[in-house]
Each structure stands twice: as C-alpha cells, then as structure tokens.
C-alpha cells in the first residue's frame, strides 16, 4: 500500500497528476456545468452562463496541472481525459452532436491553454502573467468556437445581426465577464495566501501531493466523474 502513495516514476507521476486534474474538471462539468444549463438561470444571462463560469475553473485547473508538471502536453492530456469523461454519455444516449461537441470543445479549451502557456510561460498561478495567459487562451478558444458555429451553419461572420447577438456576445461580453471572474477569484485566493503567510498557517505540501496525485485518489476521482456525468444527464 505504501508504494501506491509514493510513485517515483516520473511518467507515472505525470499521468496520475493529469488524471486527477482531468477528473476534477470532468466532475465540475458534470455538476456545475449541468446546473448552469438549467432554465431557471436564464434570467442571469452571461453572468451565470457556462462560458463565463466554467472557463475560469477549467483554466485554473489546467494552470495547477501545468505548475505541478511543467509539461505543456499534460494540459492537452488533461483536456482529453475531461473530454473522454464527457463523452461517456455515448454509452447510454448514443453518438450525436449534442453529446460529442461538448467533449470537442473541452479538448479545444485545453489546446488553447497549452498554446497560451507556451507563449507566456508563467511561473505562478496567481500573477498578472497568468491572467494574461487566460486572456489569450479564452480569446483563442472563443474564436475557434465561433468558427465552428459558422461551419455548422450559423452565420456568425456573414450576418451583422447574428454577429452582434452571438459573435460580440461570446468574444467580447462573455469573455470580459469570464476574465473579471478570473481576476476576482484570483484576488481572493491571493488574499487567503497572504493571510496564511502572515498567520503562519502551515501544511505539509509533500504529504498532500502524495495523497492527491496517487493511483487510488486519481482513479477514484475519474470514476466518480464518469458516474456523476451519466447519472445527472439521465436524471436531469
């Protein structure tokens, strides 16, 4: 049992770290992502939209995964894991666009983040450079998202009214709200971090890493994420 909590192989450590964060992302998509699509939140508009709320969470998770591994490919792998969790619905609901496209978008988010990280190479999660990274990643992702919508038949770039209602909404309004949420949550996290330093709140970082990024925890998180995705989709 001890060896399961003391993974020494570099590639295995990377895999279980990616599996853990990918599982957390998949779980958040299944729970919070599902709630954000419920009709009673429509009145909140872009302030409770999936784009503005889920993107900051996804980018924080990818940032933490990158910081843990310092490996750009781990961010893409994390997106593949989260996308696969989302795609598990195919087993019960069949293979159609409303099932596989969310998984595709998750992978695109991770590729956009990987590209942004390659440009900025931030060393800290809570820093102006990290916020810039998120801005580059989100803008790139939303541009690709709009291009896909255009390819699917929505005249995003060829009809002015549609551009105002869809293009400007996602690329400017929703993107700005998403960045605002990212900055606010980052500021709160930074404040908590500073308080922990002032009041000398200590925790064993190495111990927590062993607990979180090991085969048992990482696999359990992924399994729970898959089960939650399927159960909530069937029930709701």
C-alpha positions as CSV (number, residue, x, y, z in Angstrom):
1,X,0.0,0.0,0.0
2,X,2.9,2.3,0.8
3,X,4.1,2.2,-2.8
4,X,0.8,3.5,-4.1
5,X,1.3,6.7,-2.2
6,X,5.0,7.0,-3.2
7,X,5.0,7.0,-7.0
8,X,8.6,7.6,-8.0
9,X,8.4,7.0,-11.8
10,X,8.3,10.5,-13.5
11,X,5.9,9.4,-16.2
12,X,3.6,7.7,-13.8
13,X,3.6,10.8,-11.5
14,X,2.7,12.9,-14.5
15,X,-0.1,10.5,-15.6
16,X,-1.8,10.4,-12.2
17,X,-1.5,14.2,-11.7
18,X,-3.1,14.7,-15.1
19,X,-5.8,12.0,-14.3
20,X,-6.6,13.8,-11.0
21,X,-7.0,17.2,-12.5
22,X,-8.8,15.9,-15.6
23,X,-11.2,14.0,-13.3
24,X,-11.9,17.2,-11.3
25,X,-12.5,19.1,-14.5
26,X,-14.9,16.3,-15.7
27,X,-16.7,16.3,-12.3
28,X,-17.1,20.1,-12.4
29,X,-18.5,19.9,-16.0
30,X,-21.0,17.2,-14.8
31,X,-22.2,19.1,-11.7
32,X,-21.8,22.8,-12.0
33,X,-21.8,22.7,-15.8
34,X,-25.2,20.9,-15.8
35,X,-26.7,23.3,-13.2
36,X,-25.6,26.3,-15.4
37,X,-27.7,25.0,-18.3
38,X,-30.9,24.8,-16.3
39,X,-33.7,27.2,-17.4
40,X,-34.0,29.0,-14.1
41,X,-30.6,30.6,-14.6
42,X,-31.5,32.0,-18.0
43,X,-32.5,35.3,-16.4
44,X,-29.0,35.8,-15.1
45,X,-27.7,36.0,-18.7
46,X,-24.0,35.9,-19.2
47,X,-23.3,36.3,-15.5
48,X,-24.3,32.7,-14.9
49,X,-23.5,31.3,-18.4
50,X,-21.5,28.2,-18.7
51,X,-18.8,30.1,-20.7
52,X,-18.2,32.7,-18.1
53,X,-18.3,30.4,-15.1
54,X,-16.8,27.1,-16.3
55,X,-13.9,28.6,-18.3
56,X,-12.1,30.2,-15.3
57,X,-12.5,26.9,-13.4
58,X,-11.0,24.9,-16.3
59,X,-8.1,27.4,-16.7
60,X,-7.3,27.3,-13.0
61,X,-7.2,23.5,-13.0
62,X,-5.0,23.5,-16.2
63,X,-2.8,26.1,-14.6
64,X,-2.3,24.0,-11.5
65,X,-1.7,20.9,-13.6
66,X,1.0,22.7,-15.6
67,X,2.6,24.1,-12.4
68,X,2.7,20.6,-11.0
69,X,4.4,19.0,-14.0
70,X,5.9,21.9,-16.0
71,X,4.9,19.9,-19.1
72,X,2.8,21.6,-21.8
73,X,1.5,18.3,-23.1
74,X,0.0,17.5,-19.7
75,X,-2.5,20.3,-20.3
76,X,-3.7,18.7,-23.6
77,X,-3.8,15.3,-22.0
78,X,-5.9,16.7,-19.2
79,X,-8.4,18.0,-21.8
80,X,-8.5,14.6,-23.4
81,X,-9.4,13.0,-20.0
82,X,-12.1,15.6,-19.2
83,X,-13.4,15.3,-22.8
84,X,-13.5,11.5,-22.5
85,X,-15.4,11.7,-19.3
86,X,-18.0,14.0,-21.0
87,X,-18.1,11.5,-23.9
88,X,-19.0,8.6,-21.6
89,X,-22.6,9.7,-22.2
90,X,-22.4,8.0,-25.6
91,X,-22.8,4.6,-23.9
92,X,-26.4,5.5,-22.9
93,X,-27.5,8.3,-25.1
94,X,-25.9,7.5,-28.4
95,X,-23.3,9.3,-30.6
96,X,-24.8,12.6,-31.8
97,X,-23.8,16.2,-31.9
98,X,-25.2,17.3,-28.5
99,X,-23.1,14.6,-26.9
100,X,-19.8,14.7,-28.7
101,X,-19.5,18.5,-29.4
102,X,-19.1,19.5,-25.7
103,X,-16.2,17.0,-25.4
104,X,-14.7,18.5,-28.5
105,X,-14.9,22.0,-27.0
106,X,-13.2,20.8,-23.8
107,X,-10.3,19.5,-25.9
108,X,-10.1,22.8,-27.8
109,X,-10.0,24.7,-24.5
110,X,-7.0,22.6,-23.4
111,X,-5.2,23.1,-26.7
112,X,-5.9,26.9,-26.4
113,X,-4.5,26.9,-22.9
114,X,-1.4,24.9,-24.0
115,X,-0.7,27.4,-26.7
116,X,-1.1,30.3,-24.4
117,X,1.2,28.7,-21.8
118,X,3.8,28.1,-24.5
119,X,3.8,31.9,-25.2
120,X,3.7,33.3,-21.7
121,X,5.4,30.5,-19.6
122,X,4.0,31.8,-16.2
123,X,5.8,30.6,-13.1
124,X,3.0,31.4,-10.6
125,X,-0.8,30.7,-10.9
126,X,-1.7,33.9,-9.1
127,X,0.1,36.5,-11.2
128,X,-0.7,39.1,-13.9
129,X,1.1,36.9,-16.4
130,X,-1.3,34.1,-15.6
131,X,-4.3,36.4,-16.1
132,X,-2.8,37.3,-19.5
133,X,-2.4,33.6,-20.3
134,X,-6.1,33.0,-19.5
135,X,-7.0,36.0,-21.7
136,X,-5.0,34.6,-24.7
137,X,-6.4,31.1,-24.1
138,X,-10.0,32.2,-23.8
139,X,-9.9,34.6,-26.8
140,X,-8.3,31.9,-28.9
141,X,-10.8,29.3,-27.8
142,X,-13.8,31.5,-28.4
143,X,-12.6,32.4,-31.9
144,X,-12.4,28.7,-32.7
145,X,-15.8,28.1,-31.1
146,X,-17.4,30.8,-33.3
147,X,-15.7,29.4,-36.4
148,X,-17.1,26.0,-35.6
149,X,-20.6,27.6,-35.3
150,X,-20.1,29.3,-38.6
151,X,-19.1,26.0,-40.2
152,X,-22.2,24.3,-38.7
153,X,-24.4,26.8,-40.4
154,X,-24.8,29.8,-38.0
155,X,-23.8,32.9,-40.0
156,X,-21.6,34.4,-37.2
157,X,-19.3,36.3,-39.5
158,X,-21.6,36.8,-42.5
159,X,-24.7,38.3,-40.9
160,X,-24.4,41.5,-38.9
161,X,-27.3,40.8,-36.6
162,X,-26.0,37.3,-35.8
163,X,-22.5,38.7,-35.2
164,X,-23.9,41.2,-32.7
165,X,-26.0,38.6,-30.9
166,X,-23.6,35.7,-31.0
167,X,-20.1,36.9,-32.0
168,X,-19.9,40.0,-29.9
169,X,-21.6,38.3,-27.0
170,X,-19.1,35.5,-26.8
171,X,-15.9,37.2,-27.9
172,X,-16.3,40.5,-26.0
173,X,-19.0,40.5,-23.4
174,X,-18.8,36.9,-22.1
175,X,-15.1,36.9,-22.5
176,X,-14.8,40.1,-20.4
177,X,-17.1,38.7,-17.7
178,X,-15.0,35.5,-17.6
179,X,-11.8,37.4,-17.2
180,X,-13.4,39.5,-14.5
181,X,-14.4,36.4,-12.6
182,X,-10.9,35.0,-13.0
183,X,-9.3,38.2,-11.7
184,X,-11.7,38.4,-8.7
185,X,-11.3,34.7,-7.7
186,X,-7.5,35.1,-8.2
187,X,-7.5,38.2,-5.9
188,X,-9.5,36.3,-3.2
189,X,-7.1,33.3,-3.5
190,X,-4.1,35.7,-3.3
191,X,-5.6,37.3,-0.2
192,X,-6.0,34.0,1.5
193,X,-2.5,33.0,0.6
194,X,-1.1,36.2,2.1
195,X,-3.2,35.7,5.3
196,X,-1.7,32.2,5.6
197,X,1.8,33.7,5.4
198,X,1.0,36.4,8.0
199,X,-0.6,34.0,10.5
200,X,1.9,31.2,9.7
201,X,-0.7,28.6,8.6
202,X,1.4,25.6,7.6
203,X,0.5,22.5,5.8
204,X,2.6,19.6,4.5
205,X,2.7,20.2,0.7
206,X,4.6,17.0,0.0
207,X,2.1,14.9,2.0
208,X,-0.9,16.4,0.2
209,X,0.7,15.8,-3.2
210,X,1.2,12.1,-2.2
211,X,-2.5,11.9,-1.1
212,X,-3.9,13.6,-4.2
213,X,-1.7,12.5,-7.0
214,X,-1.6,8.8,-6.4
215,X,-3.3,5.9,-8.3
216,X,-6.1,5.4,-5.7
217,X,-7.2,9.1,-5.5
218,X,-6.7,9.9,-9.2
219,X,-8.6,6.8,-10.4
220,X,-11.4,7.3,-7.8
221,X,-11.9,10.9,-8.9
222,X,-12.1,9.9,-12.6
223,X,-14.6,7.1,-11.8
224,X,-16.8,9.4,-9.7
225,X,-16.7,12.0,-12.5
226,X,-17.8,9.4,-15.1
227,X,-20.6,8.1,-12.8
228,X,-21.8,11.7,-12.0
229,X,-21.8,12.7,-15.6
230,X,-24.0,9.7,-16.6
231,X,-26.3,9.9,-13.6
232,X,-27.0,13.6,-13.8
233,X,-27.6,13.5,-17.5
234,X,-30.1,10.7,-17.2
235,X,-31.9,12.3,-14.2
236,X,-31.9,15.9,-15.5
